[in-house]
Amino acid sequence: MNLKQVLDPETVSLDLAGSTKQAVIEELIDLLIRAGKLSDREAALKAVLEREAKMSTAIQNGVAIPHAKTDSVNELVTAVGLKPNGMDFQSLDGKPSKIFILTLSPQTRLGPHIQFLSAISQSLDEPTVRHALLHARTPQEIVDLLTA
């Protein structure tokens, strides 16, 4: 999976305002709406929240990767948000989440969804990358760090 094809500075927020899981997810979905990458906000929000209700997508090391499959997208889309002070996203390690990568993909296409989750997880596995992301100054810098 070529992350350069799915990461876009237009769908990056350096300072998420939300203080709840739903608020953060809504902010990320709204980035996709404003960029014209998502057709149905409510269907996307419902899909992500339903997935989140099954099991938190906050993994560890301050990273959360909320994701879902929905027919409100024609191809895999993603939004990235940072919350440098962190927030409780019910992570596996019990620590606050600071880096949020939301991805949505069509119901009918499994391959790209799995490939993206694998590629982004590998990228975020590096402590130096996570540290650099939290100190990035521009959306393009975020994209460059994740696609290096």
C-alpha positions in Angstrom: 0.0 0.0 0.0 1.3 3.4 -1.0 0.4 5.7 1.9 1.1 8.7 -0.4 -2.0 7.8 -2.4 -4.3 8.1 0.6 -2.8 10.7 2.9 -3.7 14.3 2.1 -2.7 17.5 3.9 -6.3 18.7 3.4 -7.5 16.0 5.8 -5.0 16.6 8.6 -5.6 18.5 11.8 -2.7 19.5 14.0 -4.8 20.2 17.0 -8.1 18.4 17.5 -10.6 20.2 19.7 -12.8 17.3 20.7 -12.6 16.0 24.3 -14.7 12.8 23.8 -14.2 9.8 21.5 -17.3 10.8 19.5 -16.2 14.4 19.1 -12.8 13.4 17.8 -14.3 11.0 15.4 -16.7 13.7 14.2 -13.9 16.1 13.7 -12.0 13.6 11.5 -15.1 12.8 9.5 -15.7 16.5 9.0 -12.2 16.9 7.5 -13.2 14.3 5.0 -16.5 16.0 4.2 -14.7 19.4 3.7 -12.2 17.8 1.4 -15.0 16.3 -0.7 -13.9 12.7 0.1 -17.1 11.6 1.9 -20.7 11.7 0.7 -22.7 10.8 3.8 -21.5 12.1 7.1 -24.2 10.4 9.2 -23.7 6.9 7.6 -19.9 7.2 8.1 -20.2 8.4 11.7 -22.7 5.5 12.5 -20.3 3.0 10.9 -17.3 4.2 12.9 -19.2 4.4 16.2 -20.6 0.9 15.7 -17.1 -0.4 15.1 -15.8 1.4 18.1 -18.6 0.0 20.3 -17.3 -3.5 19.5 -13.8 -2.8 20.6 -11.8 0.4 20.9 -9.5 1.1 18.0 -7.0 2.9 20.3 -4.0 0.5 20.2 -1.0 1.6 22.3 1.7 4.2 22.4 -0.8 7.1 22.1 -2.2 5.9 18.8 -5.8 5.3 17.8 -6.9 4.1 14.4 -10.7 4.4 14.2 -11.9 2.7 11.1 -15.0 1.3 9.4 -16.4 0.1 6.1 -19.2 2.2 4.6 -20.8 2.8 1.2 -20.5 6.5 1.8 -17.0 6.3 0.2 -16.0 4.9 -3.2 -12.4 4.3 -2.2 -10.3 4.2 0.9 -10.1 7.6 2.5 -8.3 8.8 5.6 -8.0 11.7 8.0 -5.2 12.4 10.5 -5.6 14.3 13.7 -3.3 15.2 16.6 -4.2 15.9 20.2 -0.8 16.6 21.8 -2.1 16.6 25.4 -3.9 13.3 24.7 -7.3 12.0 25.8 -8.8 8.8 27.0 -9.8 6.7 23.9 -9.9 3.4 25.9 -6.5 2.3 24.6 -5.1 -1.2 25.1 -2.3 0.1 27.2 -4.5 2.4 29.2 -2.6 5.5 28.2 -4.0 8.6 26.5 -4.3 8.7 22.7 -2.6 11.6 20.9 -2.4 10.5 17.3 -5.6 9.6 15.5 -5.8 8.1 12.0 -9.4 7.6 10.8 -9.9 5.5 7.7 -13.1 4.5 5.8 -13.3 2.1 3.0 -16.1 0.7 0.8 -18.1 -2.3 2.1 -17.2 -4.3 -0.9 -13.4 -3.9 -0.8 -11.4 -5.7 1.9 -7.9 -5.6 0.5 -7.1 -1.9 0.7 -8.6 -1.6 4.2 -6.3 -4.3 5.6 -3.3 -3.1 3.7 -3.8 0.4 5.0 -4.2 -0.7 8.6 -1.0 -2.7 8.3 1.1 0.0 6.6 0.0 2.8 8.9 0.6 0.6 12.0 4.1 -0.2 10.8 4.8 3.5 10.3 3.5 4.4 13.7 5.4 1.6 15.4 8.6 3.8 15.4 8.8 6.0 18.6 10.8 8.7 16.6 7.9 8.9 14.1 5.3 9.3 16.8 7.4 12.0 18.5 8.0 13.9 15.3 4.3 13.8 14.4 3.4 15.4 17.7 5.9 18.2 17.0 5.0 18.7 13.3 4.0 22.3 12.3 2.2 21.7 9.1 -0.3 19.2 7.6 2.2 18.5 4.8 4.9 17.6 7.4 2.5 15.0 8.9 2.0 13.5 5.5 5.7 13.5 4.8 6.5 11.8 8.1 3.9 9.0 7.6 5.0 8.4 4.1 8.8 8.5 4.6 
